[in-house]
Amino acid sequence: MASTATLSSKYQISVPKIIRDELHWEAGQEFVFIPKGKGVLLMPLPELEQLAGMVSGARAEDYRDREDRF
């Protein structure tokens, strides 16, 4: 699935068609850029409906926070 793209003078990149088709990305879809070392992870933002029920059964007590990590 390796493809390349060039950053334009307007700082835009076109996602190659083979990638768009394989991942079912559509025009107008929103994405988030997550910095990873010297690169970036590009992820589509989920629709609100896709998040429904994601944390069902989660308990607010006895959770692990950053303060208890080493």
Buried (B, 14 or more C-beta within 10 A) or exposed (E): EEEEEEEEEEEEEEEBEEBBEEEEEEEEEEEEEEEEEEEEEBEBEEEEEEEEEEEEEEEEEEEEEEEEEE
